[in-house]
Amino acid sequence: MYLYQEATTPFHLLHPLTKLLVLLFCIVIPFLAKTFLMSAIILVFFVTLVIFAHGAGNLKKFWKMLLIFWLFTFAIWSVVPKIRGAEWSLENAALLATRIDTFVLAGLLFVTITRIEEFTFGLTRIGIPYKVAFTLSLGFRLVPLFYQNLQT
């Protein structure tokens, strides 16, 4: 299970450092949404970006996980504030659940358009020591192995 999708989309042609900046930008954007509607629009936009980056196959692999993340986050943020006696609403719970999914989609977009070698190169370009960048890249290489072990 290798999530990188070989393609010639404008995203794939970006420099690795630019891809890291796009990832950072995609992580910051959901924090700007103050309502559930805005957060849902951002979620749909991210899904569109992933599809445009030829990541529809990755979305098919992860849609169940996205749904589970959304449901559990919504349930937790619906119940916990009530238990603590805090003011809270279901719209706030939906906003936070949608934010979590947008973060996952931002990461999915990143791994769809970025090879592991590009990720390592981008990290070293921003000043991360090579040993640290290489260790992170090894971690990303092991994720598919762990996933395959879970399948058996």
C-alpha positions as semicolon CSV with decimal commas, in nm:
position;residue;x (nm);y (nm);z (nm)
1;M;0,000;0,000;0,000
2;Y;0,196;0,293;-0,131
3;L;-0,016;0,609;-0,128
4;Y;0,188;0,815;-0,374
5;Q;0,011;0,833;-0,710
6;E;0,230;0,887;-1,015
7;A;0,076;1,166;-1,223
8;T;0,159;1,495;-1,393
9;T;-0,087;1,719;-1,214
10;P;0,020;2,071;-1,115
11;F;0,052;1,943;-0,756
12;H;0,293;1,667;-0,853
13;L;0,513;1,912;-1,042
14;L;0,568;2,135;-0,738
15;H;0,906;2,154;-0,567
16;P;0,921;1,939;-0,249
17;L;0,961;2,248;-0,030
18;T;0,653;2,401;-0,191
19;K;0,462;2,080;-0,118
20;L;0,554;2,112;0,251
21;L;0,429;2,472;0,247
22;V;0,105;2,361;0,080
23;L;0,065;2,101;0,357
24;L;0,118;2,369;0,621
25;F;-0,131;2,597;0,446
26;C;-0,387;2,314;0,425
27;I;-0,348;2,251;0,798
28;V;-0,395;2,620;0,885
29;I;-0,703;2,678;0,665
30;P;-0,950;2,477;0,880
31;F;-0,867;2,691;1,183
32;L;-1,002;2,994;0,995
33;A;-1,349;2,838;0,967
34;K;-1,565;2,955;1,255
35;T;-1,888;2,779;1,151
36;F;-1,975;2,425;1,054
37;L;-2,085;2,539;0,707
38;M;-1,746;2,699;0,634
39;S;-1,568;2,392;0,765
40;A;-1,785;2,166;0,546
41;I;-1,704;2,380;0,241
42;I;-1,333;2,345;0,318
43;L;-1,377;1,968;0,356
44;V;-1,544;1,945;0,014
45;F;-1,267;2,162;-0,133
46;F;-1,001;1,929;0,009
47;V;-1,181;1,623;-0,126
48;T;-1,186;1,795;-0,466
49;L;-0,812;1,866;-0,443
50;V;-0,736;1,504;-0,358
51;I;-0,945;1,385;-0,654
52;F;-0,778;1,639;-0,882
53;A;-0,440;1,506;-0,767
54;H;-0,545;1,156;-0,885
55;G;-0,604;1,046;-0,526
56;A;-0,952;0,900;-0,573
57;G;-0,808;0,555;-0,503
58;N;-0,665;0,681;-0,175
59;L;-1,004;0,830;-0,085
60;K;-1,164;0,492;-0,150
61;K;-0,913;0,334;0,089
62;F;-0,968;0,591;0,364
63;W;-1,335;0,694;0,344
64;K;-1,433;0,455;0,624
65;M;-1,158;0,592;0,847
66;L;-1,270;0,949;0,772
67;L;-1,627;0,858;0,861
68;I;-1,521;0,686;1,185
69;F;-1,304;0,985;1,283
70;W;-1,594;1,221;1,217
71;L;-1,848;1,012;1,410
72;F;-1,628;0,954;1,714
73;T;-1,510;1,314;1,731
74;F;-1,869;1,434;1,701
75;A;-1,983;1,194;1,973
76;I;-1,702;1,290;2,209
77;W;-1,752;1,664;2,162
78;S;-2,128;1,623;2,202
79;V;-2,109;1,434;2,530
80;V;-1,801;1,553;2,719
81;P;-1,893;1,924;2,748
82;K;-2,239;1,827;2,878
83;I;-2,083;1,602;3,142
84;R;-1,857;1,886;3,253
85;G;-2,148;2,132;3,253
86;A;-1,992;2,355;2,987
87;E;-2,183;2,550;2,728
88;W;-2,162;2,365;2,399
89;S;-2,366;2,290;2,090
90;L;-2,395;2,014;1,835
91;E;-2,280;2,262;1,569
92;N;-1,952;2,308;1,757
93;A;-1,912;1,930;1,778
94;A;-1,975;1,901;1,402
95;L;-1,727;2,184;1,336
96;L;-1,451;2,010;1,531
97;A;-1,526;1,671;1,377
98;T;-1,510;1,821;1,028
99;R;-1,182;1,993;1,115
100;I;-1,028;1,659;1,211
101;D;-1,129;1,515;0,874
102;T;-0,983;1,814;0,689
103;F;-0,651;1,755;0,864
104;V;-0,654;1,391;0,754
105;L;-0,743;1,498;0,399
106;A;-0,455;1,749;0,399
107;G;-0,219;1,467;0,490
108;L;-0,377;1,240;0,230
109;L;-0,327;1,507;-0,036
110;F;0,036;1,542;0,070
111;V;0,117;1,171;0,053
112;T;-0,072;1,142;-0,276
113;I;0,151;1,401;-0,446
114;T;0,483;1,355;-0,262
115;R;0,730;1,071;-0,290
116;I;0,914;0,980;0,031
117;E;1,243;1,098;-0,118
118;E;1,088;1,439;-0,194
119;F;0,962;1,459;0,162
120;T;1,312;1,391;0,297
121;F;1,463;1,646;0,059
122;G;1,206;1,910;0,158
123;L;1,273;1,856;0,527
124;T;1,648;1,896;0,479
125;R;1,590;2,213;0,273
126;I;1,410;2,378;0,566
127;G;1,699;2,294;0,798
128;I;1,592;1,967;0,957
129;P;1,907;1,756;1,013
130;Y;1,941;1,475;0,761
131;K;1,937;1,206;1,031
132;V;1,599;1,330;1,158
133;A;1,456;1,363;0,805
134;F;1,581;1,017;0,715
135;T;1,429;0,870;1,033
136;L;1,092;1,026;0,948
137;S;1,113;0,889;0,595
138;L;1,180;0,541;0,734
139;G;0,869;0,579;0,947
140;F;0,664;0,661;0,638
141;R;0,810;0,360;0,460
142;L;0,704;0,134;0,748
143;V;0,341;0,251;0,754
144;P;0,243;0,033;0,453
145;L;0,412;-0,266;0,617
146;F;0,213;-0,215;0,937
147;Y;-0,106;-0,169;0,736
148;Q;-0,046;-0,495;0,548
149;N;0,012;-0,678;0,877
150;L;-0,319;-0,548;1,006
151;Q;-0,493;-0,685;0,697
152;T;-0,370;-1,041;0,761
